[in-house]
Amino acid sequence: MRLKLLSITILSFLANVAMAQPANDSCSDAERLCGAQVLSGTTTAATTNSTEDDLYCSIPSATVWYKFTTNSNGGNATISFSNLNFNADPTYGQSIEAMIYSTTTPCDQNNYVPYSLCTTGSTDFTIVPAAALNPNSTYYLMVNGVNTGVGVTNSAECDFDITISGEAMDSLYPTASISAFDTILCQGDVVAVETIIANCSDTASFDWYYNNSLFVSNSTGEFNTADLSESGYLKLIMNCGNLCVYRDTTDSIYFDVTTISADAGPDKFIAEGDFVTLEGNGDGAPTWTPAGTLTDAFVFEPSAFPENTTTYFLTVTNGSCEATDSVNVFVGEVVSIFSAFTPNNDDINDKWVIKNSSEYPNMEVTVYDRSGQRVFNTTGYSTPDKWWDGTYKGKPLPVSTYFYVVDLKIGDDGIFKGQVNIIR
């Protein structure tokens, strides 16, 4: 019994999914028809709304709605139905009917003005307005599944394709093209990609694809080759329009990109007479300068033994492409952190001083009391007005030992932890 109940539940769920109403089941949700675009529609599971669906054709029983807006010229238009596919059950109707309306109040049956004959079809058919359409005007199209005929008890369930064309809908459709002056690049090179857009006066969006994967989307139509890291094909898909959105896809441009990068690694700190291993990496062949205080200037991770603070430059080459980065090796004292101060307002040692702090404008200083509560924090410690005066929320802290973290913001080697004492 449990299995049977489960089967019934699944079948009921599938039936509900299959019978989902069309998105344009209501006039207020009418789907927009645009020139040169094909829409797929259906009357299957469509319902009726007594205040929206009109009685001009048969009594509506399964209606779906469309709308379209004419161009600035107006004139004639033709709406075409094709690929009609009906539910073959003889108890279902075997035709659909369509009617064009103009209305001063959208989706209000009392304001509908018929703008075509009621046109019925069981195979491909067209419907045309009874008179020229006004320019810059919106019209509505009601499509009804016919429910009449011998033995018919259900409204027609029909899938179909629908298009609109004619002078009232004709326009110059948007186009896009792209070009580049240079397509042979080193990784990181910035080459302008020129985008030419025609016949798009409405809002546009741009989807850039590289090797058939979406690379970036924007609203400016600009592309930066500096972000390309491999060779490949670039193309643009432009979407233009507010009411009707038209898409154009450009031809592709092939970029021959030579992979190249250089990373000299984090800054290092050593005592006088000591040495350290540099942590360079990249794509290509490395060369370090100055080479005199390195064990090997042509590997990514040489040992450095400078006598003084030195900046080393890593240059990586790959064919004609080159990339450069730098790293500092600090020798001796980086910063000098005093272990105590006397904030007693005698103008002598009243603030906690960290020597050389002016060399690190992004330095962050944090102080905690014995319970772990943070009593001081600042970013930038280069001037006396930034220095800690031994207070918390404006009140003097008691004589005690406090714990600090000084982060120079130059990597893991630039973080110092220790104790500072307040003495009075």
ABEGO torsion letter per residue (X at the ends): XAAAAAAAAAAAAAAAAAABBBAAABAAABBBBBBGBBBBBBABGBBBBAAABBAABBBBABBBBBBBBBBAAEEBBBBBBBGBBBBABAABBABBBBBBBBBABBGBAAABBBABBBBBBABBBBBBBABBBBBGBBBBBBBBBBABEBGBABBBBBBBBBBBBEAAABBBBBBBBBBBABABBBBGBBBBBBBBBBGBABBBBBBBBBGGBBABBBAAGBBBAAABABBEBBBBBBBBEAABBBBBBBBBBBBBBBBBBBBAEBBBBBBBGBBBBBBBBEBEBBBBOBAAABABAABABBBBBBABBBBBBBBBBBEABBBBBBBBBBBEBABBBBABBBBAGAGBGABBBBBGAAABAABBBBBBBAAGBBABBBBEAABAAABBAGBBGGBBBBBBBBBBBBBAGAEAAABBBBBBBBBX
